Amino acid sequence: MKLWINKTKTPTHLIVKLHAEEHSSYEYIGDLDTDKLKKFLQELQKDMDVDKNIKLLNYYGYLHLFIKED
């Protein structure tokens, strides 16, 4: 799946927006297969339900994540 990403970092959290379609303000991160996508999502947040989020990304074509910084 070809993916584009936009990250917004604040002192308390990180907002990550992934899209399967090109967006002008988003950075292309590559054509990721399922294993690479799982690894990428696990690096963002260790306790994330990766399989659920991949299903949402496949269904909707985008995924917005709100990750709390410790």
N, C-alpha and C positions, 0 to 999 in steps of 0.2 A: 504494500500500500504506500503510495506516495504521500508524504506528509509535510505540512508547513506548520511552523510554531511561532508563537508570540509569548514572551515571558515578561511579567511585570513583578518586580521584587520590591517589597516594603520591609521595614524593620521586623514586622511580625509574621508576614506570610508571603507566599509566592503564588501568583496566578499564572497558570499555564493553559494556553489555548492551542489545541491541535485541530487542524482542518485537513480534510482530504482533497480540497480544491485550493488552487493558488489564490492567495490574497496579497495585495501589494505591500502591506505593512508587515507581512509575516516572512520568516526566514525558512527556506527550504531545508529540511533535515535529511531527506533522502527517501529511497524506496525501501521501506522496512518490511521484512517478512515477519511472521508471527513471533518467532523466537527473538529477533532483534527488538521488536516492539515491546515484548514482555520485559526484556532486560532494561530497555530505556525507561519504562514506567516504574520498575523496581528501583532504579537509581534515583528517581524523583522522590519516591516515598516507599520505605521498606514494607509497611503494613497495608499497602494498597491492595484492593481486590482487583488484581490485574485482569483476570478472565472476564469479569463483569464489565470493566472499562473498555476492553477490546471489543466486546459485543456491542456496547453503546456506540463506540467509534465507527464500527462497521455499519450499524443500522442508520445512524443519523448523519454520518460523514463529518462529524466534529465532536470534540470532547473538551470541556472546560473543567479544569481542576483547580481547587482552592487548597493549597498545602500550607498548613500551619508550621512555622519555624519554631524549633525548640530552643 
